[in-house]
């Protein structure tokens, strides 16, 4: 069923019993702790110090946490499991057809417009999520809209935003993302980069903003419309002229100027680690919000136990890596498992020619969907389920010679979010701009059986499934019986 905004999405999620409502929680740490233990999206209201109706929605999109919620978000469903589910979502992505946005003259986002001295981003219940966080973060479950000054293309991205004061926030953008390259274009011309940070959005927009999909040719708003089942309606911001979703909850309009930076963080990133950095400052020129607005955020992450949360991991991220590998020419892919925030990728292939497994590992490590985080790529044969880490570890231990199986790639795409300690930074050959030196590395582990192995003596000990069924049909009652 289509949904036009987060309120209609909330109605649908609530109708299937997948929404938790909490009143009276505190924005400082307590709301995050609620999210850490909640199995469902959480809608908060009645924060201390805030009027009723100024709400917060968290954990709104976690494909591994609740399939029902993801299926509502994506307008799709499947009964498949494991690698079959990844393949089903891959097939769905390849059915993408653009649903272009529509310009409108008015919308609920214009119900309240604040400028000048009335600007105060903390009029909303912005949370502090973790005890090590440097402050309150208004931008964690949102989208930032910018316009390429060269071709006029509109780009959506999600970049963390720490509140500095009532009219400014940080704007931390990972190197190599489209948003950073667009900001650089403005700054190289000596101009501020106009932006609209939409901090109250539905999960369709959030997915379009964060999902590293490449074959939509950068048309994130078209992709959002396709997911939601209806065109995104847009109005123009009064200060920047940029489009913003007419049915969004909260939008912050402003700019990032050249050289305007400030210490930002520590912040509990998706990797589960914190560190401070220097980031551009976003100066807010106008605030737009609906009556009884809903701030949308990401809260409740923990580094352990490890998970496959969000759309960065699990079957949704796996499908993107699979798609981008095939588009790069890798053949014989039988499955992909993308987990631990993308720090671990396992690719199963039908190993068909010398160098095939090495090709698969190298290409997987450099896909747009999987390349930015660094980490590990493991390539296994088609008889190994890539989503079963016990099977994967068996393949590594029993089928590899470490001297030939492991290759380390240095100076790969990376960011401060994956550099848990300074020693992990790959030094640049000549660091003229040290803030750009956020390289990372990959370990490629080829756990496929070498094609040159003699199959007559490299045989694995197995008992056929047919023989197992035969003995179960004879003695199943005895074998399954538990002693008294």
Steps between C-alpha positions, in 0.01 A plus 500: 500500500636841405586761762560870442679589822619368833157541660338268247792260543450504879131415452588197288771377738273550801220308327716184482614530862855612423508837680591576862370824657688648796405811700711689753846371407788747524685609187832464686611132472168350611335502157803327352490230768132438419592449135781261592252258658200558272440243224291753308508864384432738789285815491577725799283783634478726806870558560583693818523869413321463166133548412287194421504424129869578447589141426796282406502186284794260527600162354270563208688288247683182596448224248639235735307623803154472343424363156145635521629854551744471212237356269268794576785741429597334173150418374609140454501166678657155479480169686859409408783462752878523492668534163165447327367814670804697386443379142130589520581856610766524228239404241265761646766774475551416134133576438558865598313752289534872582207672669599868458408753769231765456537870576216648705440851630411409856525219752487417872872575539411870460259506795774662712787709357762639740774748408735745673490495879222239496739234371569240768571143401456390862132587487480133400587214742842434350652201682841429644534131433809379679703598803811568288316721248626858492149638486153466350468380141212629289619321187524121516179376334450772240605613152701798377409651164761677283519607136799435275612842370625348174199307373221600741444144619335465840678267743383344827734373770508439874776671699513523876414839653603595853319802644753776577251771594144596413590606144791275402594133482785290375481345153728195502521353149714198419766557234401358163126544545310700240407763757864570587598533135215744441598707805858509366377641168339797672796559729751485213305793353514684830125458552294355788318177423120534545337208682169383639524249785165321525503356852146364505450256212335171413711183462463500121688829480750382759569184303543697177743729681718230659475199267812478281314410184674593175279397209239771572751755366483721808123551487435451872165681492385277213606196702312624807184542293540146365540356850207695644267436208431870430697805381684709757336843520749789521486866598785750468689637799475876532871556573676251270237424238578132552216247486382346824232237562167676541373237745818477710483574872799730557747668263803716577608729218846654492853477366856380558767763425864443399733473797217504755583195711482396863588202717218248477433179696585261666192320377392135525524410133353192334835325552439527874797725565544870577759756406516875448573665166480834325190559288333779301244717681145516364352847561120487522313783326145366531309224677183346359280256687154352513268542792580232761827413321678166506881499515642181344826359636715189525553388860584189698809367319745289696834357390426163661336263444571542130201537274394545143285802569377774278513501124879495496510131590291187459319408181449862389871584497587155365275553199672828414848345507375207291343735245808721470734201465294357215482839330881511523518169313551239773329177396381197691393675821284267710452714809624800697487566873572855614512532877644687798428835345673400179831419668458135397395383153476136400454411133413151377587420137515214253877515465543448126845619391840589640480837671120497522490497881766773523301711252184458708676605820669803349185627331286449812746709701471791257124514445328823592272310737777315682822685434491794737524317830813294454520165674483147367380322187483121506437307178367144532383224268136455405452216750554745789212713627649851524251596771609212726818624666570158650513350150708794378755454780518127419585586139773741611652251743477186284540629145762773519873537523542836677813584302305510174144560621534846655567826317498842667400808301626831633391860436138407433194722546436566868376747756544604859196291595694176440832610648461370853848619597761726335727206414241380249540806281695414186758781463493686171823507297493880527245639745461854368136492614499272805123540552456312172724209605224267618617190318405153613605148410341171397600140562390271217479136608470249215342195665408326174658166417780565248398383157829313461421270792478135390136404572597134530683558828362831624168337586288611793347243733123520468198277558235556237169655596327205331674251730420714803132497402515124453626435853251750644216317328617178666603615846378858527286437809797354684750762383272792586390362837642675806606293802269517802 
